[in-house]
Amino acid sequence: MAHNPDVNLTDKLFALLLYLLPHHLLSQLVYWLTRCEWVPLKNTLIRQAIKLYRVDMEAAAEPDPAAYPCFNAFFTRPLRADARPFAVGNHTLLSPVDGAVSQSGRIVDGRIFQAKGIEYSLEELVGGERSLVEAFSGGSFATIYLSPRDYHRIHIPLAGRLTRMLHIPGRLFSVSPSTTRTVPRLFSRNERVVNLFETDAGPMAVIMVGAIFVASIDTVWAGTVAPRSRSVRRWSYGRSSTEPISFERGAEIGRFNMGSTVLLLFGKDAVEWSAAMEPGAVLEMGQAIGSIGS
């Protein structure tokens, strides 16, 4: 564990426990539990989650907790059409999720800032893909944490065309603020799905980072992306495709089955983050988080 004077004993003990837990086994058990449709169980789970995390059901398209067929359907619930208005301006970056800013800033010397005293490499984050390292070196990053009470669908910050997807296997550490402060290279060690888009700001990566109890990540074009091997898997979506996969600004592109983190990457001088991107700031999907650089 990295040394950080701001980390307390509780953080350190929690991180130590995470090192010892069988991440993938626990996540598979949670996968089964959250998809169980036995009414007494799923209703109890949903009611307890709403109470424990103070979930705002008024923003949900279906406000009745009992109407959801299983806990995962509740957890990945859609919102009312008017619940998250988009910030105006086609060159304005939208927050892809509800969540809290962990960090944002520049990628310096191929390193990304995680927390005080902790950095990790861009190369490791993107699975060693040299073309992606070159595309984002000297660029900008933002890390947004989704808590259990948040809306868990992921939207695209700018209009874009999907070019590549990578599934990078790894651990499933918690991505809570306490583990972000204590576990070195957290986001480049956890399982993740790297989605590459071509946009008016150049290349953009939307990286969906798995976490403890996140047994799968879904994208709207490939469905559930789950580990099948220990090696990196790659998909390409070329311009010659009969049906190019393109998205309007703010369109849904995926969802987390349980909570996690989204990382955004842009090339050098491509974007400017707004004042809303201070560490700890709370975001809503569709909120302005920056703009395309001039």
N, C-alpha and C positions, 0 to 999 in steps of 0.2 A: 504493500500500500504506500502511496506517495505521502510525504510529510507535508502537512499543511497546518500552520498554527491555528487556523480558524476551525479546525475539525475537532469535535468533542469526543469523549470516550464512547458515547452511544453510537455515533457515526462509525467509529472504528470497529465496534463489536458487531454492528449490523453488516458492515462490509465483510468482516471475517466469516460470519454465518453464510453469506452469499457465496463465498468461495467454496464452502463445503457442501452446499445443497446440490442435488441432481437436477439442474435447471430444466433440461428437456423432458425428463420424466414428469416433473411437477407440472410443466406446461401442458403436456398431453392429458394429464388428469383433469386440469382446469378446462381444457378443450371439451372433454366429455361432459363435465359438470355444467358448463355454461350453455350447452346445447341440449340438455335434458328438458323434455317437455312435460314431465310429470308436474301437474298444476300446483300441488302444495309446495313442492320444492322450489320451482321457478318463481312462484309468487313471493315466497319468503325471501329468496335471494334478492329479488328486485326491490321489495319494500325495504329491506335492510340497507341496500346500497343507496337508495334515495335518502334515507334517514341519516346514514353515516356520512355521506359525502355532500349532503344538501343539494341534490340534483334539482335543477330547475325544469320541471316537466311542462311548464306553461309554454316554453319555446319549442317543445316537441310537436311534430306533426300528429302524433298520437299521444295525447296527454294521459290516457288511462293506463296505469302500470299493468293491470291485469290483462290487457289486450295483446301483450307481446307473447308469442308462442314459447320463447325461451329467454334466458338471461342475456345471451349474446345478441339477440334481436333488439332487446332493450338497450344494451350497451352501445350498439352501432346505430341507434335510432336516427332517422332523418329529422330535420327541423322544419318548422313552418316556413313556407316560401318567403315570408317577410321578416323572418327572425334575424337574418344576418345580411343587411344591405351592403352592397359593394361600394367601396370608396370610388369616387369619380376619377376619370382620366385613364386612357388606355396605357399610358406609360407609368401609371402608379402601380407599385407592387402590392398585392393583397396578401394578408396573412393567410397561409394555407390551412390553418387550424385554429380552434380555440386552444389556448394554452398560456404558458408563461415563458418569457424570454430567459434562456439559460445564459447564452453569450451571443454576441455578434461582433463583427469587425473584419479585419483584413487577414488574409492568409500570408504569413511572413516566413520567408525561407522554407516554404513547404510545410509549415507547422500551423496547427489550428489550436486556439486557446480553449481549454476545457473548463478549468477552474484555477484558482490561485495555486501556483506551483505545479500545475499539470498541463501538458500539451500533448498532442499526438500528431502523427504525420498524415498529410493528405494522401500520400502514396498508399499507406496501409488502409486508410478509409475506403479508397476506391478499388481495393483488391489488387493493387500493383499494376493497374492499367496505365501504361505510360502516356497514352493519348489523353487520358482524363487528367493526369497530373499536369501535363502541358497546358491543357485547356483552362485549368483553374488556378495555376500557380500565380501568386501575386494578386489573386482575386478577393472576393468577399464571401463570408460565410455567416450563417445565422443558425442557432440551435434553439428549438422551441420544444418545451416539455409539456406533454399532455397528462393531466392528473386524472384519477378515476371519475371525477365529476364532469369532465369536459365532454363536449361533442367530439366523436371519434372518427369522423369522416375527413378525408384529406382533399383539398382543392388546389388547383393550379394557380400560382401567383400571377402569371402572365399568360396570354395566349401562346400556345406553342404546339410543335409537332414532335411526337415521340420518335426518337431515333434508336435508342438502345435501352435495354434493361439488364441488370446484373443481379443475381442472387449470390450473396457472399455469406457462407455459413459461419457460425461462431458461437460464443457463449450467449447466455440470456440473463446477464446481471440486471438487477433493478436499475432504472435510469432516474430514480428520484433525486432530488437535490442533494441528499446526504451521500449517495453513492457517487454522484458526479464530483463531489469534493474529495472522495477518498480512493476510488478505483482508477488506477492509471490507465490511459488509453481506452476508456470505457466504450466510446462510440465506434472505435475501430476494432474492438474485440467482439462486440455483440453481433449477432446475426443481423443482416440488413439487406434491403432491396434498394438498389441505386437506379433511379429512373432519369434518363437523359433526354432533354428536350432542346430543340432549336427554337429560339425566340427572337424578338426584336432587340433583345439585349445580348444576343449571342447565345452560347451554350448555357444551359441551366440544369443543375442536378437537384432533384427532389429525392432525398434519401430517407427511407422509412426504416427506423432502427427498432429491432425487436427488443423485448425485455422479458423478465421473469413473468410467467403466466401468459405471455403473448405467444400462443402456439401457432399462429399463422398471421400473415399479412395478405390482404386482398388488393388487387388492382382491377380497374374496370375492364381492361383489355385482356387480362390473363387469368382472372379469377384468383383463387387461393394460391399463393406462392409459398411452398413449404419445403423444408430441406429434404433432399433425396440422396445427397452424397456430401462428402467433405470438401469437394472442390468447388471453385467458382463456376456458376452457370451463366451463360450469356445468350441474349436474344437481340437480333437486329431488326429494325423496322425501316426499310429503305424507302426512298422517294418513288421507286418503281413499283411499290406495292399497289395492287388494284384498289385498295381502300386505305390510304394513309391515315394514321391515327393522330388526329389533331384535336385540340381542345380550345374552346373559347376561354377567355380570362375568367377565373372563378369556378370553372366546371369541376365536378367531383372526379377524382382520379383514383381513389382508393380508400381503404379504411383499416384501422387496427382492431383486431379482436383482442381486446383488453388494452390498457394504456401504454404509451411509449413516447417516442421523440421523433421529430422531423428535423432534418438538417437541409438547409438550402445552400447551394454553391453557385457563384457567378464568376465570370472571368474578370481580368484586370480592368479597372475603371468602368465596368459595365453598369454598376448600380451605386446608389447612395442610400444608406439606411437612414430612416427617420429617427426623430427623438424618441419615438415609441419603443425603440429597440434597446433600451437600457436593461441590464440584467435585473430580473425579478418583475419586470413590467408584465401585466396581464393583457393578453390579446384576445380578440374575437375574430373568427374567420371572416374575411372580407374587409377588415380594417386596413388602412394604409400603413405599410411598414417601410416604404422607401420608394425610390423612383429610378427609372433608367437614366444612367449618366449621360451627360451631354457630349 
